[in-house]
Amino acid sequence: MSDRLNIIFHEEAAGKAYCLLALRNLEFDTEQAPLQRLLTAMIERIDEHSQGAEPCMSALAADIVTTLASESQDADLLPADAPWLADITVHIRRVDGEFLLSCSKMDLSHLQLPNTGPDRLDAIDGFEGNADQLQDVVEQIDWS
């Protein structure tokens, strides 16, 4: 696994994706795996913004970009439709006042690689829900 994370932010009104934060070359001075650390930090930012009087996507996006980009050796802010590979891609939308997330892992089926057994990211692939629900999933994954 290369520990690359994409986060795609969607406009509040139309729901159209407007930018992609691509994070890679992740290294932390913590015991957490890099993807686990980034997902947890993202969830913490979402939780904090959800508690605000008037949460909005632009403020959340700016906070996530600032926080997570500072924790990565390489980060790019790209158009939402940029063909940027990542182990996990997270879409963030704000629907009826709540931040909702959907996650997918990189599809490598076209490469016809040998089956190496279960992938720890299978638990995240296809996830749809809020930040608290994603935190539950992240906590149950064996990141070692």
Order of alpha helices (4+ residues) and beta strands (2+ residues): beta-beta-alpha-alpha-beta-beta-beta-beta-alpha
